[in-house]
Amino acid sequence: MPYTQAQIDALRVAIASGVQRVNYNGRDVTYASLDKMLQVLRVMEDELATANGMPVVRRSYARFTKG
């Protein structure tokens, strides 16, 4: 079952508010860290896009340092 836009919006609001507890459909979820919340948000967005027939595109950039 793909995630809903309401779940994604609730997670975004929690991230923006700086809280780690989110309520989805009557269930409380407490995340361990902001990094974990961002990781879950990416998964939710990818699954919703795939369910709606949209391709998931990721960009990577190479970084180089002298040393």
N, C-alpha and C positions, 0 to 999 in steps of 0.2 A: 504494500500500500504506500503510495507516494505521500510525501509530506504535503501539507496544505499551505497556502499563502498566509493564512492566519498564524500558523505555527512559526513561519519564517519571520513574520512581522513581530511577533511576541519576543522572539530571540533577539532580533535587532534592537527592539526597545530596551531589553534587559542589558545588552552590551552597551548601548548609548548611556544608560542610566548608571552603569557601573555595578550592577547587582549580579549575583551568580545564581539566583533562584528564578525559575521561569515556570509559569503555570500553563500547561497544554491540556485543554479539554478536561479540566478538573484534576489533572495530575500535576503534582509539584516535582520539578526536576532541579537538582542542585548540581552545578558544574564545578569541577575542581579548580579551573583557572580560566582566564580570558582566552588563552591559546586554545583550550579545549572547546570553548564556546565558538570561536571563529572556525575551528575545524569542523564542528557539527553544522554550523551555518553553511559552509561550503558544500557539505554533503547534501544537506536539505535542498539547497538551490540547484545542485546538479540533478538530483532525483526528480525534482519538480519540472525542470526544463526537459529532461529525458521523457517524462510521462506526457508532456505536452508536445512532443515531437521536435523539440529544438535541439540543435547540436550543442554540446558542451565544449567550449574553446578555452584553453589555458595558454598563457604566454609565459615564456621563460627568457630571462636575459642573462647572458654570461657576464661575470664580473672578473676583472683581472687586477692584480696588484703587483707592483714591483717589489721584489724582495727575494 
